[in-house]
């Protein structure tokens, strides 16, 4: 199941066994205002996965829109 947002930066992912756990995800960088949902989805996605870090960037027509 997809993680559920509690408040900015906190997510409550659901594991396959149905249990939930809270995790703080600090996403640095920036996103143009209209691409703020990208930051939210990115934070939820990395909160539910193991690892030490992740990054994403988006550029369109020579303009950077997202750099997290």
C-alpha positions, 0 to 999 in steps of 0.5 A: 500500500502507498504511504499516507502523509501525516504532516510535512516531512512525516509519513506512515508507510504500511508494510505488507503485513499491514503494520505501520511505522512512522519515519521522518524524511528530510528532503533537501533541495527545492521544487518550483511551486507547481512541482511541489507534489513531486517533493511530497511523492519523493519523500513518501517513496524514499521513506518506505525504502531502505537505504541512505539517500536518494536524489531526483532532478527535472529540467525542461526546455533548459529550465530546472524545475526540481532538484531534490 
